[in-house]
Amino acid sequence: MPFAVREAVRLYWKLDGAPDLPVLVLLNSIGTDMALWDTSAPHLLPAFRLLRIDTRGHGASDAPAGDYTLAMLADDVVAVMDAAGVTQAAIAGVSLGGMIAMELALRHPARVTALALVCTSATMDAAAWQARIAKVRTEGTVAIADLAMGRFLSPKFAETHVGATQSVRAGLIAMADDGYAGCGAAIRDMAVIERLPGIAVPTLVVAGDRDTSTPFAGHGEHIAAAIPGATVVHLDAAHLAPIETPAALAARVRGFLAPNDAKRDAADTLFEAGLLNRRRVLGDAWVDASLAKRTAFTADFQAMITRIAWNEIWGRPGLDDRSRRFIVLAITVALGRWEEFALHVRTGLMRDGFTRDELKEVLMQSAIYAGVPAANTAFAEAGKIIAELDSAIVQD
């Protein structure tokens, strides 16, 4: 795992994409980690090399006790850029990430080529943040989880994307209390608004029309008015736009930051986007092994599957990965496609896509609608995989 170290604090980062493309640094909101950008990344990679960073106190980065400052967090980004060999980059940040991006452009202007400020603010209620910090330091992040989740995602999205919503909540509750409180102090104490006219790089302000945490009125509008020449776009999203509207957000960012980028072959672009979804669902090891088996005879077929099934279908926003896994299991049972069934049983159990009890319920349901003989075979095939996984755990 790549880490940069600044003042004894480890900062986790990940660099993806073609080395000949311009670098775009992606910064997360408070209470999330770099996974915030997972569904947006496939739409950005054709135009950018992506440097994702777990902000101090978040994800795999260290979470020292005490108050953090925006200057500290901006210097952290520079340390990561140095570690990754990146001299200059465009910076895109959500909420706290946007605040860090503004501070970075003011503090280290030579390192920043452009900004994309997503659902963020330069003026927050200090008293409200102090109360939240105190609550987290005494009761933990679980005490503010309901408040945060009510603002992170719109009710409609949360209802239709249960898996994604649960993942965001679990990540928030699992994060270090010191990390959340420390970054909360950076938000509480930020002094950015009066300095914004000093930002001299192209700036995109992205507002979420369902965002109740940093709505455009009272937040984004002030940033847009203060930064010379800033451009404003609106999305039908709440606070975490990279999760709620990943393709639309990526399109706005690409259109602003790289309007004249050389368009790569459309088939290659779709293949790369599908490959990211495939890796997310099935894991790097399986995908790498599958790609290694390609031959001149099968390569076009594999490319078609990746472009259409993994990009066009698995990349659609209407269902989360967990729901799609269940659909695949039921259909493969009904059709007796046991190789594909085994693949999704194995990867689903290994990658926490579903529990054994949930798998059992899918097979019970399949017995009624696809027939008992099909379900009987499915239980047998799934049982073999579960036994293999259990055996591997014992051996380890």
N, C-alpha and C positions, 0 to 999 in steps of 0.2 A: 504494500500500500504506500503511495507517495505522500510524504509529509514534508511541509516546510516548518522550520522551527524559528520562532522569533521570541526572544526574551524568555526562553525555556518553555514556551507554549507551542505544542504541536498543532499544525493546521493541515487538515486533510484536503487534498485536491485531486482532480481527475481531468486529464486532457484527452479529448477525442476529436477525430476528424483528420482530413487530409492536411499535411504539413504546408502545402502551398496556398492555403486559404487564409484570409485574415482571421485574427483571434477575436472571439466574443467571450467576455467573462460573464458568468451567470451567478448572481448572488441571491440567496434565499431570504425569506421573511423570517421574523422572529417566530420560533415554535416549529419550524420546518428545517429540513436539511436539503442537500443538493438533489434529492429525489423529487423535489418540487418541480424540477424541469424535465423529468423523465419522458412525459408524453409530448412535450414541445420539442425536445431535442431532435427527433427524426425529421422534423420540418425545418430545422435550422442548419443541420449538418451539411446539406448540399451547398450552403453559402459560407459557412464559417467553421473554423476550428474552435471547439467549445472547451473553455476552461471553467470547470465547475468547482466551487469552493464551499466547504462546510464552514460557515461563520464561526468564529470563536464561541465556544459554549454550546455548539450544535453538532449533531451527527457524530462523526468520528474524531472531530477536533476536541482538544482539551477544553475544560470548563473551569478555569481558576475562579476562586471566590473573589468577591469584591465588585465594585462598580466598573463597568467598561465605558469607554468614550467613543464617539464616532471617529475621532482622530486615530485612536488605537486600532479600531476595526479597519479603517482605511489603510493604515500602515501594514496591517496583516495581509491585505490584498496585494500590496506591493511586494511583500516578502514572498508570497506564493507566485506571483508573476516572475520574480527573479528566479525562484527555484525551477519554474517551468521553462525558463529561457525566453520569456515574453517581454519585449521591450515596450511595446505599445499595444493597446487593445481598446475596442469598444466595450462599454460596461452596461449590462442590463441587470436591474435589480428590482425585486418586488418588496414593497413595504420597507422594512428595515434595510433590505438590500438596496433599495432606491436611495435611502438616506445615506448609506455608506458610499454609494456611487457619486452622489453630489459632493460629499466631503472629499472623496478621492479626486474629483475633477478640480476642486479648489485647492487641495493640499499638494497634489502631484500632477499639475496640468500637463506636463510633458509625457505622462504615461497614458493619457486618455485621449482617444480619437473621437469618440461620440458617446452619447448616453441614451439609454432607453429606460425611463423611470416609470415603473408599472405599479399602479394602485398604491401610491406612496404620498408622503406629506413632508413639508418642511416646518410645520407648526403643529405640535400635539399638546394635549392637555397635561401639563406637568403633574398636577395634583392627582389626576386619575391614574397616571402611570406610577406615581409614588405609592398609591393605595394598592395597585396590582403587584408591584414589586414586594411590598410588605407581606401581602397575602401569600405569594409564592415562597418567600423565605421562611414563613412560619408553617404553611400547610402544604407546600409543594405545588407543582403545575397542575395536578389533578383538581385543585381547588378553583382554577380558572378555566378548566377545559370547556365547560359548557358555554361560558362567555365567549371564548375564542372561537369555538366551532360555529357558534351562531353568526359570527362575522366572516369566518374564512370562506364558507361556501353558501351559495343560495339554497333555500329550502327545496326548490325543485330539483337541483342537481343532487343534493344529499339524498333525496328520496329515490332517485333513479340510479344512483351510483353508490350503493351501500358499501361495497368493498373499498373503493377509493376513500370514501368518507371515514370508514373505520380505520384505515391505514394512517390517515392524517391525524386522527384523534390518538391512536396508539403511539405514534411518534412523538406527539406533544407531551403525553403523559410520561413517556419513557425518558424524555430528555432531562439533563441535569438541571436541578433547580437553580444552582449557582449560575449556569449558563443563561437561563431565561432571565433571571433577575439582573445579571450583569448587563445583558443587552437591553433590558428594559430601562436601565439607568442611562444608557447611551441615548435612547429615544427621549427619555425625560429631560435630559440636559442638553439636547442638541441646540446649537446656535447656528443655523444655516440660512434662514430666510433672508436676513439682511445682506448676506454675502453672495446670493445667487446671481446678481448682475455681473459678477466676476467670472462666471462660467462662459467660456468662449468657444465651446465645441458644439456641433449640431446636437440638438436634444429633442427627443421624442417623449411626450408625456402621454401615458396610456391610462385612461380612466375606465373603471368598471362601473357600468350603470346600475348594477345591483350591489355595489360596494357600500356597506354601512360603516365600515371602519375608517376609510379615508375617501369619502365621496369627493367627486370633482369639485362640487360647491364647498368652499371652505378649505380645500386642500390642494388638489391638482391645479385648480384655477390660479392659485397664488404662485405656484411654481412656474406655470406657463407664462404668467404676467411678468415674472421677475427675470427669467432667463432670456436674453436677447434672441429673437428668432425661433423660439421653441414652437414645435408642432404638436398639436393635440389630436388624438384619436380616441374613440369610445368603443368599448366592447360590451356585449351583453353578458356580463360576468360579475361575480362578487369579488372578494378580496384576493383570492388565490387564482388569478386568471390563467396561469400556466397549467393548472389542473382542469379548470372549468371550460376554457376555450383555447386549448393548446394550438390547434391549427390556425385559428384566426389571429391569435397573438403573434405566432411565428410569422405569419404573412405580413402583419403590420411592421414587425421589427425588420424583416428582410427588405420590405419595400422601402423603409426609411434608411437603414444602415448600408444596404448594398443594392441600390436601385439598378445599377448597371453591371452587376456581377455577371460574368460569363456563364450562361446557362449550360449546365452539364446535360448530357444525354438524358432524356426523360426516363428511359428504361432504367438507366443506372441510378437515377435519383429515387425512383420508386423501389428499386431493389434494396438500396441502402436503408430506406425508411422501413421497409418490411423486415429487413435483417435485424434491426434494433428491436422491433416487436417480437420477433422470433426468439431472440436471445433473452428478452425479458421473461417470456413465458416458459421456454424450454431450458434455458441455461446455456452458458457459453460452451461447456464441455460437449453437450450433445450436438449443438449447432456446428461447432468446429469439426467434430467427427463426421457429421453429415456432409459438410462441405468438402472434406478431404476425400470422400468417396465418389465425388462427381467424376464422370467420364465425359468424353466428347458426345456420347450417345445420350446421357441423362442431363447434361448441364443446362440445356434450354428449358427442360421440364422443371428442374429445380428453381431456375430463375423465375419462371412463370408463377410457380407456387408462392415464392417469396414476395413477388410484386403484387399479386392479386389476393391470395389468402391472407398473408401476414401483414401486408400494408393496407389493402383496401378493406378487408373484413375485420381483422383483429385490431386495426387502427381506428375503426369507427367509434364515435363517442357514445353511442346509444346504450351500450352494455359494458360492464367492467369485465376484467379478465376472468374473475371467478365465475360469473354467469356464463360466459362463453365456454369455459371448461366443462361445465355441467351439460351444456347443450351438445358439445362434442362427444362426451361420454355416452349420453343417451342415444345419439344417432349411431355411433359406432357399435353399440350393443345391438340396436335394432337391425343394422345391416350386417352384423357379424364381421366387422373389420377389426380383427383382434390385434393386429400389429399396431394400428393407430390407437386403439383403445389402450393397449399396454403402455404406449409412449405417454399418453396424457394421464394415465393413472400414476405412473412412476414420477413424472416431472411435477404433477400436481401435489403429490404427497411430499416429495423432496423439497419443493420450493414453497411450501405453506400455501398452496393454491386452494386447498380444502382439507378438511379433517377426514379421518377414517369413518367417523360416524356419518358425515355428509356424503361420502362415497357410497356407503351402505344404503342411504336413503335414495340416492339416484338409482341404484340397482334394484331396490325394492319397487320403485315407481316403474322402472323399465319392465319388470316382470309382468305388470298389469297391461302395459301398452305395447310391449314388443314381444311378449310371450315368455313363459316360464323356462323353456329350454335355452333361450338366448340369455336370460338372466342367470341361469344355472352355470353356463359357461363363463359368463362375466365374473361371477363370484369366484369361480375356480381360478381364472386368470389373475384377478386382482389379489386373491389369496397368495398366489405364488410370489407376486411382487412384494407384498407386505412381509412375507417370510424372508425374502432376500434382504429387504431393508432392515428388518430386525436382526438378521444374522450379521449384517455389516456393522450395526451398532455394537453388538456383543464383541465382535472381533476388535473393534476400535478400543 
